[in-house]
Amino acid sequence: MCLNSVLYSVSRLNLKCEFILVDDASPAPDRVLDAFRQHRSNAKGHETKIIRSRKHQHYSGVFSIGLHFASRDVIFFISNDMSVPPSFI
């Protein structure tokens, strides 16, 4: 739901984005990689990078990974439990 809300918002604002999706060693039954791949399929016109860590990185580690792979100057960090309306962006 979080990624869908971001896609909706950036489309309403007519923005092109780079998504850096970081999976920090989630359990296979959580199907996080499937969700990331579905987002990439839904995010036509946007760049999507999927990064997988072999060990749990905690919140600050995931931020560090995201910054490392970012190629843009304006960055928003979101978490899986957020809803992102256009007014947030």
PyMOL Python script that loads the backbone (N, CA, C, O; Angstrom):
from pymol import cmd

cmd.read_pdbstr("""\
ATOM      1  N   MET A   1       0.818  -1.194   0.000  1.00  0.00           N
ATOM      2  CA  MET A   1       0.000   0.000   0.000  1.00  0.00           C
ATOM      3  C   MET A   1       0.866   1.264   0.000  1.00  0.00           C
ATOM      4  O   MET A   1       0.510   2.267  -0.618  1.00  0.00           O
ATOM      5  N   CYS A   2       1.986   1.205   0.688  1.00  0.00           N
ATOM      6  CA  CYS A   2       2.874   2.364   0.749  1.00  0.00           C
ATOM      7  C   CYS A   2       3.373   2.733  -0.642  1.00  0.00           C
ATOM      8  O   CYS A   2       3.271   3.889  -1.054  1.00  0.00           O
ATOM      9  N   LEU A   3       3.909   1.763  -1.361  1.00  0.00           N
ATOM     10  CA  LEU A   3       4.439   2.042  -2.695  1.00  0.00           C
ATOM     11  C   LEU A   3       3.348   2.504  -3.654  1.00  0.00           C
ATOM     12  O   LEU A   3       3.587   3.363  -4.503  1.00  0.00           O
ATOM     13  N   ASN A   4       2.166   1.943  -3.523  1.00  0.00           N
ATOM     14  CA  ASN A   4       1.053   2.389  -4.368  1.00  0.00           C
ATOM     15  C   ASN A   4       0.697   3.842  -4.080  1.00  0.00           C
ATOM     16  O   ASN A   4       0.390   4.600  -4.999  1.00  0.00           O
ATOM     17  N   SER A   5       0.737   4.233  -2.807  1.00  0.00           N
ATOM     18  CA  SER A   5       0.415   5.619  -2.468  1.00  0.00           C
ATOM     19  C   SER A   5       1.470   6.571  -3.033  1.00  0.00           C
ATOM     20  O   SER A   5       1.139   7.679  -3.456  1.00  0.00           O
ATOM     21  N   VAL A   6       2.715   6.155  -3.043  1.00  0.00           N
ATOM     22  CA  VAL A   6       3.777   6.996  -3.610  1.00  0.00           C
ATOM     23  C   VAL A   6       3.577   7.129  -5.118  1.00  0.00           C
ATOM     24  O   VAL A   6       3.670   8.231  -5.659  1.00  0.00           O
ATOM     25  N   LEU A   7       3.309   6.033  -5.791  1.00  0.00           N
ATOM     26  CA  LEU A   7       3.081   6.097  -7.239  1.00  0.00           C
ATOM     27  C   LEU A   7       1.899   6.992  -7.584  1.00  0.00           C
ATOM     28  O   LEU A   7       1.962   7.775  -8.531  1.00  0.00           O
ATOM     29  N   TYR A   8       0.837   6.876  -6.823  1.00  0.00           N
ATOM     30  CA  TYR A   8      -0.323   7.737  -7.052  1.00  0.00           C
ATOM     31  C   TYR A   8       0.083   9.207  -6.899  1.00  0.00           C
ATOM     32  O   TYR A   8      -0.251  10.039  -7.743  1.00  0.00           O
ATOM     33  N   SER A   9       0.796   9.516  -5.833  1.00  0.00           N
ATOM     34  CA  SER A   9       1.165  10.899  -5.546  1.00  0.00           C
ATOM     35  C   SER A   9       2.092  11.486  -6.601  1.00  0.00           C
ATOM     36  O   SER A   9       1.885  12.615  -7.046  1.00  0.00           O
ATOM     37  N   VAL A  10       3.105  10.738  -7.003  1.00  0.00           N
ATOM     38  CA  VAL A  10       4.032  11.288  -7.998  1.00  0.00           C
ATOM     39  C   VAL A  10       3.348  11.434  -9.362  1.00  0.00           C
ATOM     40  O   VAL A  10       3.695  12.323 -10.139  1.00  0.00           O
ATOM     41  N   SER A  11       2.384  10.567  -9.649  1.00  0.00           N
ATOM     42  CA  SER A  11       1.653  10.728 -10.910  1.00  0.00           C
ATOM     43  C   SER A  11       0.768  11.975 -10.857  1.00  0.00           C
ATOM     44  O   SER A  11       0.668  12.696 -11.850  1.00  0.00           O
ATOM     45  N   ARG A  12       0.131  12.239  -9.725  1.00  0.00           N
ATOM     46  CA  ARG A  12      -0.694  13.450  -9.575  1.00  0.00           C
ATOM     47  C   ARG A  12       0.146  14.718  -9.694  1.00  0.00           C
ATOM     48  O   ARG A  12      -0.333  15.746 -10.175  1.00  0.00           O
ATOM     49  N   LEU A  13       1.405  14.639  -9.252  1.00  0.00           N
ATOM     50  CA  LEU A  13       2.300  15.793  -9.291  1.00  0.00           C
ATOM     51  C   LEU A  13       3.142  15.834 -10.567  1.00  0.00           C
ATOM     52  O   LEU A  13       3.934  16.756 -10.766  1.00  0.00           O
ATOM     53  N   ASN A  14       2.965  14.828 -11.428  1.00  0.00           N
ATOM     54  CA  ASN A  14       3.697  14.728 -12.683  1.00  0.00           C
ATOM     55  C   ASN A  14       5.218  14.730 -12.475  1.00  0.00           C
ATOM     56  O   ASN A  14       5.950  15.453 -13.150  1.00  0.00           O
ATOM     57  N   LEU A  15       5.671  13.911 -11.533  1.00  0.00           N
ATOM     58  CA  LEU A  15       7.096  13.799 -11.213  1.00  0.00           C
ATOM     59  C   LEU A  15       7.667  12.497 -11.745  1.00  0.00           C
ATOM     60  O   LEU A  15       6.977  11.478 -11.774  1.00  0.00           O
ATOM     61  N   LYS A  16       8.897  12.527 -12.155  1.00  0.00           N
ATOM     62  CA  LYS A  16       9.636  11.324 -12.515  1.00  0.00           C
ATOM     63  C   LYS A  16      10.604  11.046 -11.373  1.00  0.00           C
ATOM     64  O   LYS A  16      11.329  11.939 -10.933  1.00  0.00           O
ATOM     65  N   CYS A  17      10.614   9.827 -10.904  1.00  0.00           N
ATOM     66  CA  CYS A  17      11.363   9.493  -9.686  1.00  0.00           C
ATOM     67  C   CYS A  17      12.300   8.312  -9.885  1.00  0.00           C
ATOM     68  O   CYS A  17      12.178   7.525 -10.823  1.00  0.00           O
ATOM     69  N   GLU A  18      13.216   8.236  -8.979  1.00  0.00           N
ATOM     70  CA  GLU A  18      14.079   7.074  -8.836  1.00  0.00           C
ATOM     71  C   GLU A  18      13.670   6.415  -7.522  1.00  0.00           C
ATOM     72  O   GLU A  18      13.707   7.047  -6.466  1.00  0.00           O
ATOM     73  N   PHE A  19      13.287   5.158  -7.590  1.00  0.00           N
ATOM     74  CA  PHE A  19      12.931   4.402  -6.399  1.00  0.00           C
ATOM     75  C   PHE A  19      14.082   3.464  -6.055  1.00  0.00           C
ATOM     76  O   PHE A  19      14.539   2.692  -6.897  1.00  0.00           O
ATOM     77  N   ILE A  20      14.536   3.538  -4.835  1.00  0.00           N
ATOM     78  CA  ILE A  20      15.559   2.624  -4.342  1.00  0.00           C
ATOM     79  C   ILE A  20      14.897   1.808  -3.245  1.00  0.00           C
ATOM     80  O   ILE A  20      14.642   2.308  -2.150  1.00  0.00           O
ATOM     81  N   LEU A  21      14.625   0.560  -3.547  1.00  0.00           N
ATOM     82  CA  LEU A  21      13.906  -0.323  -2.633  1.00  0.00           C
ATOM     83  C   LEU A  21      14.913  -1.255  -1.979  1.00  0.00           C
ATOM     84  O   LEU A  21      15.604  -2.013  -2.660  1.00  0.00           O
ATOM     85  N   VAL A  22      14.993  -1.196  -0.658  1.00  0.00           N
ATOM     86  CA  VAL A  22      16.008  -1.953   0.071  1.00  0.00           C
ATOM     87  C   VAL A  22      15.336  -3.037   0.899  1.00  0.00           C
ATOM     88  O   VAL A  22      14.501  -2.753   1.758  1.00  0.00           O
ATOM     89  N   ASP A  23      15.708  -4.268   0.633  1.00  0.00           N
ATOM     90  CA  ASP A  23      15.258  -5.426   1.411  1.00  0.00           C
ATOM     91  C   ASP A  23      16.420  -5.834   2.309  1.00  0.00           C
ATOM     92  O   ASP A  23      17.443  -6.314   1.821  1.00  0.00           O
ATOM     93  N   ASP A  24      16.269  -5.647   3.607  1.00  0.00           N
ATOM     94  CA  ASP A  24      17.371  -5.982   4.506  1.00  0.00           C
ATOM     95  C   ASP A  24      17.171  -7.367   5.125  1.00  0.00           C
ATOM     96  O   ASP A  24      16.934  -7.514   6.324  1.00  0.00           O
ATOM     97  N   ALA A  25      17.277  -8.363   4.263  1.00  0.00           N
ATOM     98  CA  ALA A  25      17.243  -9.781   4.657  1.00  0.00           C
ATOM     99  C   ALA A  25      15.898 -10.195   5.243  1.00  0.00           C
ATOM    100  O   ALA A  25      15.842 -10.875   6.268  1.00  0.00           O
ATOM    101  N   SER A  26      14.828  -9.787   4.595  1.00  0.00           N
ATOM    102  CA  SER A  26      13.510 -10.200   5.070  1.00  0.00           C
ATOM    103  C   SER A  26      13.321 -11.702   4.841  1.00  0.00           C
ATOM    104  O   SER A  26      13.913 -12.272   3.924  1.00  0.00           O
ATOM    105  N   PRO A  27      12.497 -12.338   5.675  1.00  0.00           N
ATOM    106  CA  PRO A  27      12.231 -13.767   5.488  1.00  0.00           C
ATOM    107  C   PRO A  27      11.490 -14.014   4.172  1.00  0.00           C
ATOM    108  O   PRO A  27      10.634 -13.223   3.776  1.00  0.00           O
ATOM    109  N   ALA A  28      11.818 -15.100   3.510  1.00  0.00           N
ATOM    110  CA  ALA A  28      11.204 -15.430   2.218  1.00  0.00           C
ATOM    111  C   ALA A  28       9.672 -15.429   2.261  1.00  0.00           C
ATOM    112  O   ALA A  28       9.051 -14.950   1.312  1.00  0.00           O
ATOM    113  N   PRO A  29       9.035 -15.946   3.325  1.00  0.00           N
ATOM    114  CA  PRO A  29       7.566 -15.934   3.351  1.00  0.00           C
ATOM    115  C   PRO A  29       6.946 -14.534   3.315  1.00  0.00           C
ATOM    116  O   PRO A  29       5.768 -14.399   2.985  1.00  0.00           O
ATOM    117  N   ASP A  30       7.705 -13.500   3.643  1.00  0.00           N
ATOM    118  CA  ASP A  30       7.184 -12.131   3.591  1.00  0.00           C
ATOM    119  C   ASP A  30       7.006 -11.638   2.161  1.00  0.00           C
ATOM    120  O   ASP A  30       6.261 -10.688   1.922  1.00  0.00           O
ATOM    121  N   ARG A  31       7.676 -12.266   1.220  1.00  0.00           N
ATOM    122  CA  ARG A  31       7.557 -11.976  -0.216  1.00  0.00           C
ATOM    123  C   ARG A  31       7.852 -10.506  -0.562  1.00  0.00           C
ATOM    124  O   ARG A  31       7.206  -9.918  -1.429  1.00  0.00           O
ATOM    125  N   VAL A  32       8.831  -9.937   0.127  1.00  0.00           N
ATOM    126  CA  VAL A  32       9.203  -8.547  -0.112  1.00  0.00           C
ATOM    127  C   VAL A  32       9.748  -8.368  -1.525  1.00  0.00           C
ATOM    128  O   VAL A  32       9.409  -7.394  -2.197  1.00  0.00           O
ATOM    129  N   LEU A  33      10.573  -9.277  -1.975  1.00  0.00           N
ATOM    130  CA  LEU A  33      11.122  -9.177  -3.326  1.00  0.00           C
ATOM    131  C   LEU A  33      10.007  -9.190  -4.373  1.00  0.00           C
ATOM    132  O   LEU A  33      10.078  -8.458  -5.360  1.00  0.00           O
ATOM    133  N   ASP A  34       8.988 -10.008  -4.166  1.00  0.00           N
ATOM    134  CA  ASP A  34       7.841 -10.018  -5.092  1.00  0.00           C
ATOM    135  C   ASP A  34       7.146  -8.655  -5.112  1.00  0.00           C
ATOM    136  O   ASP A  34       6.778  -8.157  -6.176  1.00  0.00           O
ATOM    137  N   ALA A  35       6.968  -8.058  -3.938  1.00  0.00           N
ATOM    138  CA  ALA A  35       6.337  -6.734  -3.857  1.00  0.00           C
ATOM    139  C   ALA A  35       7.185  -5.688  -4.574  1.00  0.00           C
ATOM    140  O   ALA A  35       6.649  -4.820  -5.264  1.00  0.00           O
ATOM    141  N   PHE A  36       8.506  -5.765  -4.416  1.00  0.00           N
ATOM    142  CA  PHE A  36       9.402  -4.821  -5.094  1.00  0.00           C
ATOM    143  C   PHE A  36       9.334  -4.996  -6.601  1.00  0.00           C
ATOM    144  O   PHE A  36       9.299  -4.012  -7.340  1.00  0.00           O
ATOM    145  N   ARG A  37       9.315  -6.222  -7.058  1.00  0.00           N
ATOM    146  CA  ARG A  37       9.224  -6.471  -8.503  1.00  0.00           C
ATOM    147  C   ARG A  37       7.889  -5.979  -9.062  1.00  0.00           C
ATOM    148  O   ARG A  37       7.837  -5.440 -10.167  1.00  0.00           O
ATOM    149  N   GLN A  38       6.820  -6.165  -8.302  1.00  0.00           N
ATOM    150  CA  GLN A  38       5.514  -5.670  -8.740  1.00  0.00           C
ATOM    151  C   GLN A  38       5.521  -4.150  -8.822  1.00  0.00           C
ATOM    152  O   GLN A  38       4.958  -3.572  -9.752  1.00  0.00           O
ATOM    153  N   HIS A  39       6.153  -3.508  -7.858  1.00  0.00           N
ATOM    154  CA  HIS A  39       6.260  -2.044  -7.895  1.00  0.00           C
ATOM    155  C   HIS A  39       7.023  -1.603  -9.148  1.00  0.00           C
ATOM    156  O   HIS A  39       6.600  -0.677  -9.840  1.00  0.00           O
ATOM    157  N   ARG A  40       8.141  -2.265  -9.436  1.00  0.00           N
ATOM    158  CA  ARG A  40       8.924  -1.895 -10.622  1.00  0.00           C
ATOM    159  C   ARG A  40       8.061  -2.032 -11.882  1.00  0.00           C
ATOM    160  O   ARG A  40       8.146  -1.195 -12.781  1.00  0.00           O
ATOM    161  N   SER A  41       7.254  -3.054 -11.952  1.00  0.00           N
ATOM    162  CA  SER A  41       6.363  -3.255 -13.090  1.00  0.00           C
ATOM    163  C   SER A  41       5.309  -2.141 -13.173  1.00  0.00           C
ATOM    164  O   SER A  41       4.952  -1.698 -14.264  1.00  0.00           O
ATOM    165  N   ASN A  42       4.821  -1.697 -12.021  1.00  0.00           N
ATOM    166  CA  ASN A  42       3.801  -0.639 -11.973  1.00  0.00           C
ATOM    167  C   ASN A  42       4.382   0.750 -12.187  1.00  0.00           C
ATOM    168  O   ASN A  42       3.650   1.677 -12.535  1.00  0.00           O
ATOM    169  N   ALA A  43       5.671   0.907 -11.988  1.00  0.00           N
ATOM    170  CA  ALA A  43       6.312   2.233 -11.995  1.00  0.00           C
ATOM    171  C   ALA A  43       6.932   2.555 -13.350  1.00  0.00           C
ATOM    172  O   ALA A  43       8.078   2.998 -13.421  1.00  0.00           O
ATOM    173  N   LYS A  44       6.189   2.336 -14.408  1.00  0.00           N
ATOM    174  CA  LYS A  44       6.685   2.654 -15.755  1.00  0.00           C
ATOM    175  C   LYS A  44       7.056   4.139 -15.825  1.00  0.00           C
ATOM    176  O   LYS A  44       6.322   4.991 -15.323  1.00  0.00           O
ATOM    177  N   GLY A  45       8.192   4.440 -16.444  1.00  0.00           N
ATOM    178  CA  GLY A  45       8.642   5.814 -16.561  1.00  0.00           C
ATOM    179  C   GLY A  45       9.498   6.287 -15.398  1.00  0.00           C
ATOM    180  O   GLY A  45      10.035   7.395 -15.423  1.00  0.00           O
ATOM    181  N   HIS A  46       9.624   5.449 -14.383  1.00  0.00           N
ATOM    182  CA  HIS A  46      10.467   5.758 -13.230  1.00  0.00           C
ATOM    183  C   HIS A  46      11.593   4.722 -13.172  1.00  0.00           C
ATOM    184  O   HIS A  46      11.423   3.579 -13.595  1.00  0.00           O
ATOM    185  N   GLU A  47      12.727   5.136 -12.647  1.00  0.00           N
ATOM    186  CA  GLU A  47      13.819   4.189 -12.441  1.00  0.00           C
ATOM    187  C   GLU A  47      13.605   3.495 -11.099  1.00  0.00           C
ATOM    188  O   GLU A  47      13.281   4.142 -10.104  1.00  0.00           O
ATOM    189  N   THR A  48      13.786   2.186 -11.077  1.00  0.00           N
ATOM    190  CA  THR A  48      13.646   1.432  -9.827  1.00  0.00           C
ATOM    191  C   THR A  48      14.870   0.552  -9.633  1.00  0.00           C
ATOM    192  O   THR A  48      15.216  -0.257 -10.495  1.00  0.00           O
ATOM    193  N   LYS A  49      15.515   0.723  -8.490  1.00  0.00           N
ATOM    194  CA  LYS A  49      16.647  -0.115  -8.101  1.00  0.00           C
ATOM    195  C   LYS A  49      16.205  -0.969  -6.923  1.00  0.00           C
ATOM    196  O   LYS A  49      15.655  -0.459  -5.946  1.00  0.00           O
ATOM    197  N   ILE A  50      16.445  -2.257  -7.019  1.00  0.00           N
ATOM    198  CA  ILE A  50      16.128  -3.182  -5.932  1.00  0.00           C
ATOM    199  C   ILE A  50      17.439  -3.652  -5.328  1.00  0.00           C
ATOM    200  O   ILE A  50      18.274  -4.246  -6.011  1.00  0.00           O
ATOM    201  N   ILE A  51      17.611  -3.382  -4.049  1.00  0.00           N
ATOM    202  CA  ILE A  51      18.839  -3.724  -3.342  1.00  0.00           C
ATOM    203  C   ILE A  51      18.484  -4.748  -2.271  1.00  0.00           C
ATOM    204  O   ILE A  51      17.540  -4.556  -1.506  1.00  0.00           O
ATOM    205  N   ARG A  52      19.240  -5.826  -2.224  1.00  0.00           N
ATOM    206  CA  ARG A  52      19.016  -6.865  -1.211  1.00  0.00           C
ATOM    207  C   ARG A  52      20.258  -7.037  -0.359  1.00  0.00           C
ATOM    208  O   ARG A  52      21.359  -7.228  -0.875  1.00  0.00           O
ATOM    209  N   SER A  53      20.073  -6.968   0.926  1.00  0.00           N
ATOM    210  CA  SER A  53      21.163  -7.173   1.867  1.00  0.00           C
ATOM    211  C   SER A  53      21.132  -8.622   2.358  1.00  0.00           C
ATOM    212  O   SER A  53      20.063  -9.221   2.484  1.00  0.00           O
ATOM    213  N   ARG A  54      22.290  -9.166   2.627  1.00  0.00           N
ATOM    214  CA  ARG A  54      22.356 -10.541   3.130  1.00  0.00           C
ATOM    215  C   ARG A  54      22.132 -10.628   4.627  1.00  0.00           C
ATOM    216  O   ARG A  54      21.905 -11.709   5.171  1.00  0.00           O
ATOM    217  N   LYS A  55      22.198  -9.455   5.304  1.00  0.00           N
ATOM    218  CA  LYS A  55      21.931  -9.453   6.743  1.00  0.00           C
ATOM    219  C   LYS A  55      21.069  -8.251   7.097  1.00  0.00           C
ATOM    220  O   LYS A  55      21.021  -7.261   6.367  1.00  0.00           O
ATOM    221  N   HIS A  56      20.393  -8.361   8.226  1.00  0.00           N
ATOM    222  CA  HIS A  56      19.509  -7.291   8.689  1.00  0.00           C
ATOM    223  C   HIS A  56      20.338  -6.048   8.989  1.00  0.00           C
ATOM    224  O   HIS A  56      21.337  -6.116   9.704  1.00  0.00           O
ATOM    225  N   GLN A  57      19.919  -4.920   8.443  1.00  0.00           N
ATOM    226  CA  GLN A  57      20.682  -3.679   8.544  1.00  0.00           C
ATOM    227  C   GLN A  57      20.115  -2.686   9.545  1.00  0.00           C
ATOM    228  O   GLN A  57      20.781  -1.702   9.869  1.00  0.00           O
ATOM    229  N   HIS A  58      18.940  -2.907  10.030  1.00  0.00           N
ATOM    230  CA  HIS A  58      18.247  -1.961  10.899  1.00  0.00           C
ATOM    231  C   HIS A  58      17.942  -0.678  10.121  1.00  0.00           C
ATOM    232  O   HIS A  58      18.371  -0.519   8.978  1.00  0.00           O
ATOM    233  N   TYR A  59      17.220   0.203  10.734  1.00  0.00           N
ATOM    234  CA  TYR A  59      16.721   1.395  10.054  1.00  0.00           C
ATOM    235  C   TYR A  59      17.850   2.280   9.519  1.00  0.00           C
ATOM    236  O   TYR A  59      17.821   2.681   8.355  1.00  0.00           O
ATOM    237  N   SER A  60      18.823   2.579  10.343  1.00  0.00           N
ATOM    238  CA  SER A  60      19.899   3.479   9.901  1.00  0.00           C
ATOM    239  C   SER A  60      20.769   2.845   8.823  1.00  0.00           C
ATOM    240  O   SER A  60      21.277   3.553   7.954  1.00  0.00           O
ATOM    241  N   GLY A  61      20.948   1.545   8.860  1.00  0.00           N
ATOM    242  CA  GLY A  61      21.716   0.867   7.823  1.00  0.00           C
ATOM    243  C   GLY A  61      21.029   0.923   6.475  1.00  0.00           C
ATOM    244  O   GLY A  61      21.680   1.084   5.443  1.00  0.00           O
ATOM    245  N   VAL A  62      19.714   0.789   6.484  1.00  0.00           N
ATOM    246  CA  VAL A  62      18.938   0.869   5.238  1.00  0.00           C
ATOM    247  C   VAL A  62      19.030   2.282   4.658  1.00  0.00           C
ATOM    248  O   VAL A  62      19.149   2.438   3.443  1.00  0.00           O
ATOM    249  N   PHE A  63      18.978   3.317   5.512  1.00  0.00           N
ATOM    250  CA  PHE A  63      19.162   4.687   5.036  1.00  0.00           C
ATOM    251  C   PHE A  63      20.505   4.844   4.353  1.00  0.00           C
ATOM    252  O   PHE A  63      20.597   5.438   3.279  1.00  0.00           O
ATOM    253  N   SER A  64      21.536   4.318   4.968  1.00  0.00           N
ATOM    254  CA  SER A  64      22.884   4.422   4.413  1.00  0.00           C
ATOM    255  C   SER A  64      22.966   3.750   3.042  1.00  0.00           C
ATOM    256  O   SER A  64      23.560   4.293   2.111  1.00  0.00           O
ATOM    257  N   ILE A  65      22.375   2.586   2.931  1.00  0.00           N
ATOM    258  CA  ILE A  65      22.354   1.870   1.645  1.00  0.00           C
ATOM    259  C   ILE A  65      21.615   2.709   0.597  1.00  0.00           C
ATOM    260  O   ILE A  65      22.086   2.860  -0.531  1.00  0.00           O
ATOM    261  N   GLY A  66      20.464   3.249   0.975  1.00  0.00           N
ATOM    262  CA  GLY A  66      19.693   4.070   0.042  1.00  0.00           C
ATOM    263  C   GLY A  66      20.471   5.275  -0.441  1.00  0.00           C
ATOM    264  O   GLY A  66      20.460   5.579  -1.634  1.00  0.00           O
ATOM    265  N   LEU A  67      21.146   5.967   0.462  1.00  0.00           N
ATOM    266  CA  LEU A  67      21.960   7.126   0.070  1.00  0.00           C
ATOM    267  C   LEU A  67      23.095   6.736  -0.861  1.00  0.00           C
ATOM    268  O   LEU A  67      23.426   7.467  -1.794  1.00  0.00           O
ATOM    269  N   HIS A  68      23.684   5.584  -0.599  1.00  0.00           N
ATOM    270  CA  HIS A  68      24.787   5.119  -1.438  1.00  0.00           C
ATOM    271  C   HIS A  68      24.354   4.931  -2.892  1.00  0.00           C
ATOM    272  O   HIS A  68      25.103   5.258  -3.813  1.00  0.00           O
ATOM    273  N   PHE A  69      23.173   4.415  -3.092  1.00  0.00           N
ATOM    274  CA  PHE A  69      22.707   4.104  -4.445  1.00  0.00           C
ATOM    275  C   PHE A  69      21.918   5.234  -5.102  1.00  0.00           C
ATOM    276  O   PHE A  69      21.574   5.131  -6.279  1.00  0.00           O
ATOM    277  N   ALA A  70      21.626   6.299  -4.378  1.00  0.00           N
ATOM    278  CA  ALA A  70      20.837   7.407  -4.925  1.00  0.00           C
ATOM    279  C   ALA A  70      21.646   8.200  -5.938  1.00  0.00           C
ATOM    280  O   ALA A  70      22.840   8.435  -5.754  1.00  0.00           O
ATOM    281  N   SER A  71      20.977   8.607  -7.008  1.00  0.00           N
ATOM    282  CA  SER A  71      21.652   9.416  -8.022  1.00  0.00           C
ATOM    283  C   SER A  71      20.981  10.782  -8.191  1.00  0.00           C
ATOM    284  O   SER A  71      21.284  11.507  -9.138  1.00  0.00           O
ATOM    285  N   ARG A  72      20.085  11.128  -7.292  1.00  0.00           N
ATOM    286  CA  ARG A  72      19.380  12.418  -7.363  1.00  0.00           C
ATOM    287  C   ARG A  72      19.668  13.233  -6.109  1.00  0.00           C
ATOM    288  O   ARG A  72      20.136  12.705  -5.099  1.00  0.00           O
ATOM    289  N   ASP A  73      19.379  14.532  -6.193  1.00  0.00           N
ATOM    290  CA  ASP A  73      19.676  15.439  -5.090  1.00  0.00           C
ATOM    291  C   ASP A  73      18.573  15.521  -4.035  1.00  0.00           C
ATOM    292  O   ASP A  73      18.861  15.728  -2.856  1.00  0.00           O
ATOM    293  N   VAL A  74      17.335  15.363  -4.442  1.00  0.00           N
ATOM    294  CA  VAL A  74      16.220  15.436  -3.501  1.00  0.00           C
ATOM    295  C   VAL A  74      15.811  14.013  -3.146  1.00  0.00           C
ATOM    296  O   VAL A  74      15.500  13.205  -4.021  1.00  0.00           O
ATOM    297  N   ILE A  75      15.818  13.723  -1.850  1.00  0.00           N
ATOM    298  CA  ILE A  75      15.578  12.351  -1.403  1.00  0.00           C
ATOM    299  C   ILE A  75      14.506  12.338  -0.325  1.00  0.00           C
ATOM    300  O   ILE A  75      14.556  13.132   0.614  1.00  0.00           O
ATOM    301  N   PHE A  76      13.536  11.437  -0.460  1.00  0.00           N
ATOM    302  CA  PHE A  76      12.547  11.177   0.569  1.00  0.00           C
ATOM    303  C   PHE A  76      12.720   9.738   1.015  1.00  0.00           C
ATOM    304  O   PHE A  76      12.771   8.826   0.189  1.00  0.00           O
ATOM    305  N   PHE A  77      12.810   9.538   2.299  1.00  0.00           N
ATOM    306  CA  PHE A  77      12.824   8.184   2.841  1.00  0.00           C
ATOM    307  C   PHE A  77      11.413   7.862   3.301  1.00  0.00           C
ATOM    308  O   PHE A  77      10.763   8.660   3.976  1.00  0.00           O
ATOM    309  N   ILE A  78      10.957   6.687   2.927  1.00  0.00           N
ATOM    310  CA  ILE A  78       9.651   6.232   3.386  1.00  0.00           C
ATOM    311  C   ILE A  78       9.816   4.844   3.974  1.00  0.00           C
ATOM    312  O   ILE A  78      10.778   4.134   3.683  1.00  0.00           O
ATOM    313  N   SER A  79       8.876   4.484   4.788  1.00  0.00           N
ATOM    314  CA  SER A  79       8.868   3.175   5.422  1.00  0.00           C
ATOM    315  C   SER A  79       7.607   2.444   4.996  1.00  0.00           C
ATOM    316  O   SER A  79       6.627   3.064   4.584  1.00  0.00           O
ATOM    317  N   ASN A  80       7.639   1.140   5.097  1.00  0.00           N
ATOM    318  CA  ASN A  80       6.542   0.314   4.599  1.00  0.00           C
ATOM    319  C   ASN A  80       5.208   0.583   5.289  1.00  0.00           C
ATOM    320  O   ASN A  80       4.167   0.184   4.766  1.00  0.00           O
ATOM    321  N   ASP A  81       5.204   1.236   6.428  1.00  0.00           N
ATOM    322  CA  ASP A  81       3.956   1.479   7.146  1.00  0.00           C
ATOM    323  C   ASP A  81       3.407   2.887   6.913  1.00  0.00           C
ATOM    324  O   ASP A  81       2.509   3.326   7.630  1.00  0.00           O
ATOM    325  N   MET A  82       3.939   3.593   5.921  1.00  0.00           N
ATOM    326  CA  MET A  82       3.501   4.963   5.635  1.00  0.00           C
ATOM    327  C   MET A  82       2.538   5.002   4.459  1.00  0.00           C
ATOM    328  O   MET A  82       2.548   4.135   3.586  1.00  0.00           O
ATOM    329  N   SER A  83       1.715   6.027   4.467  1.00  0.00           N
ATOM    330  CA  SER A  83       0.900   6.383   3.313  1.00  0.00           C
ATOM    331  C   SER A  83       1.387   7.772   2.899  1.00  0.00           C
ATOM    332  O   SER A  83       1.557   8.645   3.750  1.00  0.00           O
ATOM    333  N   VAL A  84       1.614   7.981   1.601  1.00  0.00           N
ATOM    334  CA  VAL A  84       2.253   9.200   1.127  1.00  0.00           C
ATOM    335  C   VAL A  84       1.322   9.962   0.183  1.00  0.00           C
ATOM    336  O   VAL A  84       1.292   9.677  -1.014  1.00  0.00           O
ATOM    337  N   PRO A  85       0.564  10.927   0.709  1.00  0.00           N
ATOM    338  CA  PRO A  85      -0.300  11.726  -0.153  1.00  0.00           C
ATOM    339  C   PRO A  85       0.515  12.772  -0.906  1.00  0.00           C
ATOM    340  O   PRO A  85       1.640  13.072  -0.507  1.00  0.00           O
ATOM    341  N   PRO A  86      -0.029  13.335  -1.987  1.00  0.00           N
ATOM    342  CA  PRO A  86       0.707  14.359  -2.736  1.00  0.00           C
ATOM    343  C   PRO A  86       1.162  15.521  -1.861  1.00  0.00           C
ATOM    344  O   PRO A  86       2.233  16.077  -2.104  1.00  0.00           O
ATOM    345  N   SER A  87       0.388  15.901  -0.859  1.00  0.00           N
ATOM    346  CA  SER A  87       0.765  17.028  -0.002  1.00  0.00           C
ATOM    347  C   SER A  87       2.024  16.745   0.805  1.00  0.00           C
ATOM    348  O   SER A  87       2.713  17.685   1.201  1.00  0.00           O
ATOM    349  N   PHE A  88       2.348  15.480   1.060  1.00  0.00           N
ATOM    350  CA  PHE A  88       3.581  15.120   1.760  1.00  0.00           C
ATOM    351  C   PHE A  88       4.794  15.439   0.893  1.00  0.00           C
ATOM    352  O   PHE A  88       5.810  15.938   1.378  1.00  0.00           O
ATOM    353  N   ILE A  89       4.668  15.141  -0.393  1.00  0.00           N
ATOM    354  CA  ILE A  89       5.771  15.359  -1.315  1.00  0.00           C
ATOM    355  C   ILE A  89       5.905  16.831  -1.616  1.00  0.00           C
ATOM    356  O   ILE A  89       6.785  17.226  -2.381  1.00  0.00           O
TER     357      ILE A  89
END
""", "prot")
cmd.dss("prot")
cmd.show_as("cartoon", "prot")
cmd.util.cbc("prot")
cmd.orient("prot")
